[in-house]
Amino acid sequence: MKLIIGNKNYSSWSLRAWLAAKASGQQFEEIRIALFIPGSRERILSHSPSGKVPCLIDHGLAIWDSLAICEYLAEKAPGLWPANTAARAIARSVSAEMHSGFTDLRQHMTMNIRKDYAGQGHNAAVDANIARIEAIWNDCRERFGTQANPAGPYLFGAFSAADAMYAPICFRFKTYGVRPAAAAGEYLDAMLAHPLMQEWAAAANAESESIPSEDLYG
Ligand SMILES: N[C@@H](CCC(=O)N[C@@H](CS)C(=O)NCC(=O)O)C(=O)O
């Protein structure tokens, strides 16, 4: 398989698919295309019919869109979603809510791993998004995380596709200095300490390109 991704510092959708692919245990070749420079659109389109990253290629079959990629990988590696039916239904609900929502937070707190924008990006709508995310994390940890088999520090115990979907939020909370209380805060710490998150962050820090329009606060 090949996974087409964008800049690790900025491309939040790429991070989701990359984490899911790694967590699935499947071997894949990573093809990184720096976004928004001359030629990048053509390069992405040579792999991805939507012109967007991420895109997974498996024996010539292109699967685009982060959530579709998670579902495809989960068919090969069923452990990517929780085993329990109720937990799996809620994992899919919170993943779909992430995929289709939180537009204010995504607009004003773009993923930018290299920056320290503590205190920036807040308005009433962004703060409502943050409150909803904290509520989701607390609810998942309380209802499923601690009771899952296997238990673990992630939303549904063991690391799942739902954690991959919320991973960019964790990097955003770090950049913008958002610190949730209680179980949500412990979940944030566990995610930021995850070896794959650290591997991605190290690669983001080593990237040389910057996208000025994404460096929102200088
Ligand atoms: N809904 C898509 C969003 C994909 C997306 O917006 N990708 C951005 C990068 S994070 C992209 O490819 N931008 C390049 C462009 O629009 O030219 C998904 O879940 O994969």
The ligand as an SDF file (V2000), in Angstrom:
LIG
                    3D

 20 19  0  0  0  0  0  0  0  0999 V2000
  -12.5480   15.3840    4.0960 N   0  0  0  0  0  0  0  0  0  0  0  0
  -11.1900   15.1570    3.6350 C   0  0  0  0  0  0  0  0  0  0  0  0
  -10.3850   16.4410    3.7560 C   0  0  0  0  0  0  0  0  0  0  0  0
   -9.0700   16.3810    3.0120 C   0  0  0  0  0  0  0  0  0  0  0  0
   -8.3700   17.7380    2.9530 C   0  0  0  0  0  0  0  0  0  0  0  0
   -9.0230   18.8190    3.0490 O   0  0  0  0  0  0  0  0  0  0  0  0
   -7.0460   17.7080    2.7630 N   0  0  0  0  0  0  0  0  0  0  0  0
   -6.2520   18.9270    2.6400 C   0  0  0  0  0  0  0  0  0  0  0  0
   -4.9770   18.8410    3.4830 C   0  0  0  0  0  0  0  0  0  0  0  0
   -5.2460   18.5600    5.2020 S   0  0  0  0  0  0  0  0  0  0  0  0
   -5.7330   19.0540    1.2170 C   0  0  0  0  0  0  0  0  0  0  0  0
   -5.5070   18.0720    0.5400 O   0  0  0  0  0  0  0  0  0  0  0  0
   -5.5100   20.2870    0.7670 N   0  0  0  0  0  0  0  0  0  0  0  0
   -4.8620   20.5210   -0.4980 C   0  0  0  0  0  0  0  0  0  0  0  0
   -5.7220   21.2790   -1.4530 C   0  0  0  0  0  0  0  0  0  0  0  0
   -6.8900   21.5560   -1.1460 O   0  0  0  0  0  0  0  0  0  0  0  0
   -5.2040   21.5910   -2.5410 O   0  0  0  0  0  0  0  0  0  0  0  0
  -10.5920   13.9910    4.4250 C   0  0  0  0  0  0  0  0  0  0  0  0
  -11.1660   13.6370    5.4670 O   0  0  0  0  0  0  0  0  0  0  0  0
   -9.5950   13.3880    4.0210 O   0  0  0  0  0  0  0  0  0  0  0  0
  1  2  1  0
  2  3  1  0
  2 18  1  0
  3  4  1  0
  4  5  1  0
  5  6  2  0
  5  7  1  0
  7  8  1  0
  8  9  1  0
  8 11  1  0
  9 10  1  0
 11 12  2  0
 11 13  1  0
 13 14  1  0
 14 15  1  0
 15 16  2  0
 15 17  1  0
 18 19  2  0
 18 20  1  0
M  END
$$$$
